[in-house]
Amino acid sequence: MEIWTIQLGQWRLAKQLDIPLVDTTYASGLIHNNIRWLAPTGELLGNYKSGCINASGYQQIYLNLMRGRWSTDPEWFINFCRQHERVALACYCGAGDFCHRLLLVDIFRNICVKYNIPFVYHGELKRAA
């Protein structure tokens, strides 16, 4: 599995490079079991944006959310890793900003290690300056 992260607004770059894009946003992200499966909840996102929680609190809550989704359907995560040879995880956060897509990279890395799936993270996909 090769993973990149990308701002959703840069989707054309992923398309140009023939890298499948997976939307991980609360508003329009990938749906599984009627849930935006890789997205934070609206409450979590709102609390972070309003300053009610900091990045550390967001990280803890988001990771617990993903652990719960893993316990609900671990096969979905394993199959995601096996079926996506190349993928760009997208959301609206800026390159270099704290973002849940970076947490997802670590989640998928751990799954790949556990299930002996080759894994490479290539970093943020962005146009050359």
MDTraj code that builds the backbone (N, CA, C; nanometers):
import mdtraj as md
import numpy as np

residues = "MET GLU ILE TRP THR ILE GLN LEU GLY GLN TRP ARG LEU ALA LYS GLN LEU ASP ILE PRO LEU VAL ASP THR THR TYR ALA SER GLY LEU ILE HIS ASN ASN ILE ARG TRP LEU ALA PRO THR GLY GLU LEU LEU GLY ASN TYR LYS SER GLY CYS ILE ASN ALA SER GLY TYR GLN GLN ILE TYR LEU ASN LEU MET ARG GLY ARG TRP SER THR ASP PRO GLU TRP PHE ILE ASN PHE CYS ARG GLN HIS GLU ARG VAL ALA LEU ALA CYS TYR CYS GLY ALA GLY ASP PHE CYS HIS ARG LEU LEU LEU VAL ASP ILE PHE ARG ASN ILE CYS VAL LYS TYR ASN ILE PRO PHE VAL TYR HIS GLY GLU LEU LYS ARG ALA ALA".split()
xyz = np.array([
    [0.0841, -0.1167, 0.0000],
    [0.0000, 0.0000, 0.0000],
    [0.0889, 0.1233, 0.0000],
    [0.0652, 0.2096, -0.0968],
    [0.1335, 0.3385, -0.1021],
    [0.0306, 0.4459, -0.0712],
    [0.0634, 0.5326, 0.0252],
    [-0.0289, 0.6374, 0.0676],
    [0.0363, 0.7748, 0.0530],
    [-0.0455, 0.8679, 0.0091],
    [-0.0138, 1.0095, 0.0110],
    [-0.1249, 1.0779, 0.0896],
    [-0.0990, 1.1971, 0.1393],
    [-0.2042, 1.2826, 0.1920],
    [-0.2159, 1.4004, 0.0961],
    [-0.3355, 1.4594, 0.0915],
    [-0.3583, 1.5674, -0.0046],
    [-0.4735, 1.6550, 0.0423],
    [-0.4639, 1.7846, 0.0142],
    [-0.5778, 1.8738, 0.0346],
    [-0.6818, 1.8410, -0.0711],
    [-0.8063, 1.8374, -0.0322],
    [-0.9135, 1.8004, -0.1245],
    [-0.9163, 1.8913, -0.2474],
    [-0.8824, 2.0167, -0.2289],
    [-0.8797, 2.1106, -0.3410],
    [-0.7747, 2.0777, -0.4461],
    [-0.6809, 1.9901, -0.4124],
    [-0.5759, 1.9496, -0.5067],
    [-0.6104, 1.8187, -0.5786],
    [-0.7360, 1.7798, -0.5779],
    [-0.7778, 1.6510, -0.6329],
    [-0.7321, 1.6306, -0.7766],
    [-0.7225, 1.7379, -0.8531],
    [-0.6802, 1.7241, -0.9935],
    [-0.5375, 1.6687, -1.0042],
    [-0.4530, 1.7043, -0.9088],
    [-0.3159, 1.6535, -0.9077],
    [-0.3148, 1.5025, -0.8881],
    [-0.3947, 1.4527, -0.7952],
    [-0.4035, 1.3075, -0.7748],
    [-0.4541, 1.2404, -0.9019],
    [-0.5550, 1.3001, -0.9630],
    [-0.6098, 1.2438, -1.0864],
    [-0.5043, 1.2433, -1.1973],
    [-0.4321, 1.3515, -1.2110],
    [-0.3269, 1.3625, -1.3124],
    [-0.2194, 1.2550, -1.2923],
    [-0.1885, 1.2235, -1.1678],
    [-0.0864, 1.1234, -1.1361],
    [-0.1438, 0.9822, -1.1250],
    [-0.2728, 0.9694, -1.1526],
    [-0.3432, 0.8414, -1.1476],
    [-0.3353, 0.7763, -1.0092],
    [-0.3525, 0.8600, -0.9077],
    [-0.3556, 0.8117, -0.7706],
    [-0.5000, 0.8242, -0.7222],
    [-0.5652, 0.7136, -0.6920],
    [-0.7037, 0.7211, -0.6437],
    [-0.7127, 0.8058, -0.5168],
    [-0.8139, 0.8901, -0.5111],
    [-0.8342, 0.9791, -0.3988],
    [-0.9486, 0.9272, -0.3125],
    [-0.9280, 0.9266, -0.1814],
    [-1.0330, 0.8889, -0.0875],
    [-1.0624, 1.0097, 0.0006],
    [-1.1846, 1.0582, -0.0098],
    [-1.2314, 1.1717, 0.0681],
    [-1.2555, 1.1244, 0.2120],
    [-1.1900, 1.1899, 0.3081],
    [-1.2032, 1.1514, 0.4491],
    [-1.2743, 1.2599, 0.5305],
    [-1.3484, 1.3470, 0.4620],
    [-1.4118, 1.4595, 0.5300],
    [-1.5468, 1.4238, 0.5904],
    [-1.5838, 1.5025, 0.6900],
    [-1.7136, 1.4870, 0.7553],
    [-1.8277, 1.5174, 0.6575],
    [-1.8072, 1.6138, 0.5696],
    [-1.9140, 1.6597, 0.4807],
    [-1.9412, 1.5651, 0.3643],
    [-1.8386, 1.5056, 0.3087],
    [-1.8577, 1.4290, 0.1847],
    [-1.7745, 1.3020, 0.1763],
    [-1.7212, 1.2574, 0.2868],
    [-1.6288, 1.1448, 0.2867],
    [-1.6899, 1.0106, 0.2528],
    [-1.6015, 0.9154, 0.2372],
    [-1.6341, 0.7766, 0.2068],
    [-1.7345, 0.7215, 0.3074],
    [-1.8424, 0.6621, 0.2559],
    [-1.9467, 0.6093, 0.3435],
    [-1.9371, 0.4571, 0.3530],
    [-1.9464, 0.4074, 0.4763],
    [-1.9543, 0.2638, 0.5054],
    [-2.0486, 0.2501, 0.6244],
    [-2.1406, 0.1568, 0.6176],
    [-2.2391, 0.1380, 0.7265],
    [-2.3128, 0.2678, 0.7593],
    [-2.3434, 0.3462, 0.6551],
    [-2.4143, 0.4737, 0.6700],
    [-2.3396, 0.5768, 0.7536],
    [-2.2085, 0.5629, 0.7607],
    [-2.1230, 0.6543, 0.8375],
    [-2.0099, 0.7009, 0.7464],
    [-1.9699, 0.8247, 0.7597],
    [-1.8488, 0.8739, 0.6919],
    [-1.7319, 0.8097, 0.7676],
    [-1.6971, 0.6899, 0.7244],
    [-1.6180, 0.5935, 0.7999],
    [-1.4825, 0.6439, 0.8468],
    [-1.4131, 0.7219, 0.7674],
    [-1.2794, 0.7680, 0.8046],
    [-1.2796, 0.9114, 0.8564],
    [-1.3962, 0.9716, 0.8594],
    [-1.4089, 1.1121, 0.8987],
    [-1.4279, 1.1272, 1.0491],
    [-1.3885, 1.2426, 1.1016],
    [-1.4245, 1.2735, 1.2393],
    [-1.5752, 1.2991, 1.2462],
    [-1.6307, 1.2934, 1.3649],
    [-1.7716, 1.3279, 1.3813],
    [-1.7873, 1.4796, 1.3720],
    [-1.9091, 1.5229, 1.3475],
    [-1.9366, 1.6663, 1.3442],
    [-1.9080, 1.7319, 1.4785],
    [-1.9405, 1.6622, 1.5860],
    [-1.9155, 1.7154, 1.7199],
    [-1.7661, 1.7334, 1.7441],
    [-1.6872, 1.6346, 1.7096],
    [-1.5430, 1.6433, 1.7275],
    [-1.4854, 1.7588, 1.6463],
    [-1.5252, 1.7659, 1.5221],
    [-1.4764, 1.8714, 1.4340],
    [-1.5151, 2.0093, 1.4880],
    [-1.6407, 2.0229, 1.5304],
    [-1.6878, 2.1505, 1.5848],
    [-1.6133, 2.1904, 1.7104],
    [-1.5910, 2.0949, 1.7995],
    [-1.5188, 2.1244, 1.9234],
    [-1.3752, 2.1665, 1.8975],
    [-1.3130, 2.1067, 1.7981],
    [-1.1754, 2.1430, 1.7642],
    [-1.1707, 2.2820, 1.6999],
    [-1.2584, 2.3053, 1.6047],
    [-1.2594, 2.4353, 1.5354],
    [-1.2937, 2.5506, 1.6287],
    [-1.3774, 2.5242, 1.7290],
    [-1.4170, 2.6299, 1.8226],
    [-1.3155, 2.6485, 1.9353],
    [-1.2162, 2.5615, 1.9431],
    [-1.1145, 2.5718, 2.0462],
    [-1.1508, 2.5031, 2.1769],
    [-1.2610, 2.4295, 2.1783],
    [-1.3010, 2.3579, 2.3007],
    [-1.2047, 2.2442, 2.3333],
    [-1.1426, 2.1885, 2.2299],
    [-1.0378, 2.0883, 2.2509],
    [-0.9179, 2.1252, 2.1648],
    [-0.8002, 2.0837, 2.2094],
    [-0.6783, 2.1111, 2.1334],
    [-0.6438, 1.9903, 2.0455],
    [-0.5320, 1.9989, 1.9755],
    [-0.4911, 1.8916, 1.8847],
    [-0.4730, 1.7591, 1.9578],
    [-0.4193, 1.7643, 2.0786],
    [-0.3985, 1.6412, 2.1552],
    [-0.5317, 1.5758, 2.1921],
    [-0.6266, 1.6566, 2.2351],
    [-0.7590, 1.6044, 2.2670],
    [-0.8291, 1.5496, 2.1444],
    [-0.8169, 1.6220, 2.0327],
    [-0.8741, 1.5765, 1.9062],
    [-0.8159, 1.4402, 1.8686],
    [-0.6845, 1.4295, 1.8773],
    [-0.6168, 1.3047, 1.8416],
    [-0.6680, 1.1885, 1.9253],
    [-0.6786, 1.2075, 2.0549],
    [-0.7241, 1.1008, 2.1431],
    [-0.8674, 1.0588, 2.1077],
    [-0.9550, 1.1554, 2.0886],
    [-1.0948, 1.1245, 2.0571],
    [-1.1060, 1.0585, 1.9202],
    [-1.0321, 1.1100, 1.8222],
    [-1.0381, 1.0522, 1.6875],
    [-0.9850, 0.9086, 1.6869],
    [-0.8754, 0.8849, 1.7546],
    [-0.8205, 0.7491, 1.7593],
    [-0.9175, 0.6536, 1.8293],
    [-0.9837, 0.7000, 1.9344],
    [-1.0854, 0.6166, 1.9991],
    [-1.2028, 0.5889, 1.9053],
    [-1.2408, 0.6878, 1.8265],
    [-1.3461, 0.6704, 1.7265],
    [-1.3060, 0.5629, 1.6247],
    [-1.1816, 0.5695, 1.5777],
    [-1.1346, 0.4705, 1.4798],
    [-1.1217, 0.3320, 1.5430],
    [-1.0816, 0.3259, 1.6700],
    [-1.0762, 0.1962, 1.7390],
    [-1.2154, 0.1347, 1.7470],
    [-1.3146, 0.2179, 1.7738],
    [-1.4521, 0.1690, 1.7775],
    [-1.4975, 0.1187, 1.6415],
    [-1.4612, 0.1911, 1.5374],
    [-1.4985, 0.1470, 1.4023],
    [-1.4232, 0.0199, 1.3654],
    [-1.2980, 0.0095, 1.4085],
    [-1.2215, -0.1134, 1.3868],
    [-1.2908, -0.2309, 1.4547],
    [-1.3331, -0.2117, 1.5788],
    [-1.3972, -0.3230, 1.6502],
    [-1.5309, -0.3604, 1.5873],
    [-1.5964, -0.2651, 1.5231],
    [-1.7214, -0.2920, 1.4521],
    [-1.6975, -0.3715, 1.3244],
    [-1.5902, -0.3366, 1.2504],
    [-1.5678, -0.4004, 1.1204],
    [-1.4194, -0.3992, 1.0823],
    [-1.3382, -0.4811, 1.1503],
    [-1.1949, -0.4826, 1.1181],
    [-1.1673, -0.5260, 0.9740],
    [-1.2518, -0.6126, 0.9205],
    [-1.2296, -0.6589, 0.7825],
    [-1.2343, -0.5438, 0.6835],
    [-1.3172, -0.4430, 0.7113],
    [-1.3230, -0.3285, 0.6202],
    [-1.1864, -0.2618, 0.6117],
    [-1.1231, -0.2391, 0.7257],
    [-0.9918, -0.1742, 0.7282],
    [-0.8853, -0.2610, 0.6605],
    [-0.8868, -0.3892, 0.6895],
    [-0.7885, -0.4803, 0.6300],
    [-0.8064, -0.4845, 0.4785],
    [-0.9302, -0.4961, 0.4341],
    [-0.9568, -0.4983, 0.2903],
    [-0.9205, -0.3661, 0.2240],
    [-0.9435, -0.2557, 0.2927],
    [-0.9049, -0.1255, 0.2393],
    [-0.7552, -0.1251, 0.2094],
    [-0.6765, -0.1734, 0.3034],
    [-0.5307, -0.1782, 0.2835],
    [-0.4921, -0.2720, 0.1701],
    [-0.5559, -0.3843, 0.1626],
    [-0.5223, -0.4817, 0.0573],
    [-0.5671, -0.4357, -0.0811],
    [-0.6784, -0.3647, -0.0880],
    [-0.7355, -0.3271, -0.2169],
    [-0.6839, -0.1950, -0.2716],
    [-0.6208, -0.1147, -0.1889],
    [-0.5700, 0.0145, -0.2340],
    [-0.4173, 0.0078, -0.2451],
    [-0.3710, -0.0298, -0.3624],
    [-0.2262, -0.0325, -0.3826],
    [-0.1683, 0.1081, -0.3721],
    [-0.2441, 0.2062, -0.4219],
    [-0.2048, 0.3467, -0.4153],
    [-0.3285, 0.4267, -0.3773],
    [-0.3118, 0.5228, -0.2869],
    [-0.4265, 0.6035, -0.2457],
    [-0.3788, 0.7359, -0.1868],
    [-0.4559, 0.8397, -0.2148],
    [-0.4329, 0.9700, -0.1533],
    [-0.5485, 0.9978, -0.0592],
    [-0.5183, 1.0162, 0.0686],
    [-0.6194, 1.0459, 0.1701],
    [-0.6404, 1.1971, 0.1721],
    [-0.7640, 1.2407, 0.1476],
    [-0.7914, 1.3830, 0.1285],
    [-0.8851, 1.4406, 0.2328],
    [-0.8595, 1.5659, 0.2685],
    [-0.9532, 1.6469, 0.3466],
    [-0.9197, 1.7936, 0.3188],
    [-0.9834, 1.8830, 0.3915],
    [-0.9685, 2.0260, 0.3648],
    [-0.8514, 2.0917, 0.4366],
    [-0.7920, 2.0263, 0.5339],
    [-0.6826, 2.0869, 0.6107],
    [-0.5642, 2.1207, 0.5206],
    [-0.4931, 2.2239, 0.5587],
    [-0.3766, 2.2655, 0.4821],
    [-0.2594, 2.1708, 0.4977],
    [-0.1745, 2.1695, 0.3979],
    [-0.0526, 2.0884, 0.4036],
    [0.0309, 2.1348, 0.5221],
    [0.0750, 2.0399, 0.6040],
    [0.1574, 2.0717, 0.7199],
    [0.0792, 2.1039, 0.8450],
    [-0.0533, 2.1213, 0.8326],
    [-0.1368, 2.1459, 0.9501],
    [-0.1667, 2.0146, 1.0206],
    [-0.1984, 2.0235, 1.1503],
    [-0.2476, 1.9055, 1.2212],
    [-0.3743, 1.8595, 1.1506],
    [-0.3862, 1.7285, 1.1275],
    [-0.4996, 1.6789, 1.0497],
    [-0.5221, 1.5303, 1.0757],
    [-0.6476, 1.4895, 1.0716],
    [-0.6793, 1.3487, 1.0943],
    [-0.6260, 1.2585, 0.9837],
    [-0.6011, 1.3123, 0.8648],
    [-0.5482, 1.2247, 0.7591],
    [-0.4091, 1.1742, 0.7956],
    [-0.3343, 1.2500, 0.8744],
    [-0.2037, 1.2019, 0.9205],
    [-0.2207, 1.0913, 1.0245],
    [-0.3259, 1.1021, 1.1053],
    [-0.3559, 0.9947, 1.1998],
    [-0.3957, 0.8684, 1.1236],
    [-0.4691, 0.8856, 1.0147],
    [-0.5080, 0.7708, 0.9322],
    [-0.3872, 0.7007, 0.8717],
    [-0.2879, 0.7784, 0.8321],
    [-0.1658, 0.7173, 0.7780],
    [-0.1086, 0.6205, 0.8809],
    [-0.0990, 0.6644, 1.0060],
    [-0.0452, 0.5771, 1.1114],
    [-0.1343, 0.4556, 1.1349],
    [-0.2653, 0.4756, 1.1302],
    [-0.3578, 0.3636, 1.1471],
    [-0.3363, 0.2611, 1.0376],
    [-0.3307, 0.3067, 0.9133],
    [-0.3121, 0.2131, 0.8019],
    [-0.1735, 0.1493, 0.8038],
    [-0.0727, 0.2248, 0.8476],
    [0.0621, 0.1671, 0.8614],
    [0.0588, 0.0511, 0.9605],
    [-0.0048, 0.0720, 1.0748],
    [-0.0123, -0.0330, 1.1770],
    [-0.0875, -0.1562, 1.1268],
    [-0.1939, -0.1351, 1.0536],
    [-0.2695, -0.2475, 0.9972],
    [-0.1829, -0.3233, 0.8969],
    [-0.1145, -0.2491, 0.8115],
    [-0.0298, -0.3138, 0.7104],
    [0.0813, -0.3954, 0.7757],
    [0.1427, -0.3409, 0.8790],
    [0.2481, -0.4150, 0.9492],
    [0.1903, -0.5425, 1.0087],
    [0.0762, -0.5310, 1.0754],
    [0.0154, -0.6462, 1.1420],
    [-0.0239, -0.7559, 1.0433],
    [-0.0682, -0.7175, 0.9236],
    [-0.1177, -0.8152, 0.8263],
    [-0.0211, -0.8365, 0.7098],
    [0.1034, -0.7958, 0.7315],
    [0.2103, -0.8207, 0.6347],
    [0.1779, -0.7662, 0.4954],
    [0.1267, -0.6449, 0.4911],
    [0.0948, -0.5758, 0.3662],
    [0.2022, -0.4700, 0.3466],
    [0.2720, -0.4697, 0.2332],
    [0.3746, -0.3666, 0.2110],
    [0.3146, -0.2264, 0.2268],
    [0.3910, -0.1356, 0.2874],
    [0.3411, -0.0017, 0.3156],
    [0.4489, 0.1024, 0.2911],
    [0.4106, 0.2110, 0.2222],
    [0.4992, 0.3259, 0.2037],
    [0.4143, 0.4523, 0.2136],
    [0.4586, 0.5463, 0.2978],
    [0.3943, 0.6779, 0.3026],
    [0.4839, 0.7757, 0.2292],
    [0.4285, 0.8403, 0.1273],
    [0.5048, 0.9310, 0.0423],
    [0.4934, 1.0765, 0.0830],
    [0.4151, 1.1066, 0.1864],
    [0.4001, 1.2443, 0.2311],
    [0.2862, 1.3157, 0.1609],
    [0.2880, 1.4475, 0.1731],
    [0.1832, 1.5326, 0.1181],
    [0.2011, 1.5459, -0.0325],
    [0.0951, 1.5209, -0.1055],
    [0.0952, 1.5359, -0.2503],
    [0.0571, 1.6794, -0.2823],
    [0.1515, 1.7520, -0.3411],
    [0.1242, 1.8923, -0.3745],
    [0.2065, 1.9316, -0.4960],
    [0.1596, 2.0329, -0.5593],
    [0.2291, 2.0822, -0.6787],
    [0.3663, 2.1368, -0.6390],
    [0.4609, 2.1174, -0.7278],
    [0.5951, 2.1709, -0.7045],
    [0.5885, 2.3230, -0.7035],
    [0.6674, 2.3834, -0.6195],
    [0.6662, 2.5307, -0.6066],
    [0.7296, 2.5984, -0.7251],
])
top = md.Topology()
chain = top.add_chain()
for i, resn in enumerate(residues, 1):
    res = top.add_residue(resn, chain, resSeq=i)
    for name in ("N", "CA", "C"):
        top.add_atom(name, md.element.get_by_symbol(name[0]), res)
traj = md.Trajectory(xyz[None], top)
